[in-house]
Amino acid sequence: MSQSKIVTILLVVLMVCGWGMTLLLGGSVNEKEYKEHLELGDDYLSRGLYQKAIEEYTDAVEINEKKEIGWESLLNAYGLMYEEDDDAYSDYLEVLVQAMNHFKKNEKIVVALGNVCIAEE
């Protein structure tokens, strides 16, 4: 094999390895950030700081909108805020509808949406 073919093969291997590492490390960074937002949200929620919790859960959902736990945490925070303040209705309803679009078979979301709609009639 000529030197140019060996160099070409090595460059291709290095490029593939580089992309692989980027994808692997990028995913783990996002997962870590996702979990940090959930933990911060849980902390704020435990202290009754619903708006701050909602901000953290929203950040988590923006990082990975396919994980139900982020949406359920976000909806829980909105639900608690709505119990204390009826003015949160439109925001809560909007997030419920977004969650339904992602998880049509999630019973908790369906029931929460139904309850909010019934309560406002």
C-alpha positions in Angstrom: 0.0 0.0 0.0 1.3 3.4 -0.8 1.9 6.1 1.8 -0.8 8.3 0.5 -3.4 5.5 1.0 -2.2 4.9 4.5 -2.4 8.6 5.4 -5.9 8.9 3.9 -7.1 5.9 5.9 -5.6 7.3 9.1 -7.2 10.6 8.5 -10.6 9.0 7.9 -10.2 6.9 11.1 -9.2 10.0 13.1 -12.2 12.0 11.7 -14.7 9.2 12.5 -13.2 8.9 16.0 -13.4 12.6 16.5 -17.1 12.8 15.5 -17.9 9.8 17.7 -16.3 11.4 20.7 -18.1 14.6 20.0 -21.5 12.9 19.8 -20.8 10.8 22.9 -19.5 13.6 25.1 -22.2 16.0 23.9 -24.9 13.6 24.9 -23.5 13.1 28.4 -23.1 16.9 28.9 -26.8 17.4 27.9 -27.9 14.6 30.2 -25.9 16.1 33.1 -27.4 19.6 32.5 -30.9 18.1 32.2 -30.5 16.4 35.6 -29.1 19.5 37.2 -32.2 21.5 36.0 -34.5 18.9 37.4 -32.7 18.8 40.8 -32.7 22.6 41.0 -36.4 22.6 40.1 -37.1 20.0 42.8 -35.3 22.2 45.3 -37.2 25.3 44.4 -40.5 23.3 44.4 -39.8 22.0 47.9 -39.4 25.6 49.1 -42.7 26.7 47.4 -40.9 28.8 44.8 -43.1 27.7 42.0 -42.0 30.2 39.4 -38.3 29.4 39.9 -39.1 25.7 39.7 -41.0 26.2 36.5 -38.0 28.0 35.0 -35.7 25.1 35.8 -38.2 22.4 34.6 -38.7 24.4 31.4 -35.0 24.5 30.8 -34.8 20.7 31.3 -37.7 20.2 28.9 -35.9 22.4 26.3 -32.8 20.2 26.6 -34.8 17.0 26.1 -38.5 17.2 25.3 -38.8 13.5 24.8 -38.4 12.6 28.5 -41.7 12.5 30.4 -40.1 13.2 33.8 -39.3 16.7 32.8 -42.8 17.4 31.5 -44.4 15.8 34.6 -42.2 17.9 36.9 -43.1 21.0 34.9 -46.8 20.2 35.1 -46.7 19.5 38.8 -45.1 22.9 39.5 -47.7 24.6 37.3 -50.5 22.7 39.1 -49.3 23.8 42.5 -49.0 27.4 41.3 -52.5 27.2 39.8 -53.9 25.9 43.1 -52.6 29.1 44.8 -53.3 31.5 41.9 -56.1 31.2 39.3 -54.2 33.7 37.1 -51.8 30.8 36.2 -54.7 29.1 34.3 -53.7 30.1 30.8 -50.0 29.3 31.2 -50.9 25.9 32.9 -53.4 25.1 30.1 -50.8 25.9 27.4 -48.2 23.7 28.9 -50.7 20.9 29.4 -51.6 21.0 25.7 -47.9 21.0 24.8 -47.3 18.0 27.0 -50.3 16.2 25.5 -48.9 16.7 22.0 -45.8 14.9 23.1 -47.3 12.2 25.3 -50.9 11.4 24.2 -51.0 8.2 26.1 -49.8 9.6 29.5 -52.8 9.2 31.9 -51.5 11.9 34.3 -51.4 14.5 31.6 -54.8 13.6 30.2 -56.4 13.7 33.7 -54.7 16.9 34.6 -55.9 18.6 31.3 -59.4 17.3 31.9 -59.5 18.6 35.5 -58.2 22.0 34.6 -60.8 22.3 31.8 -63.6 21.3 34.1 -62.4 23.6 36.9 -62.5 26.6 34.7 -66.1 26.1 33.4 
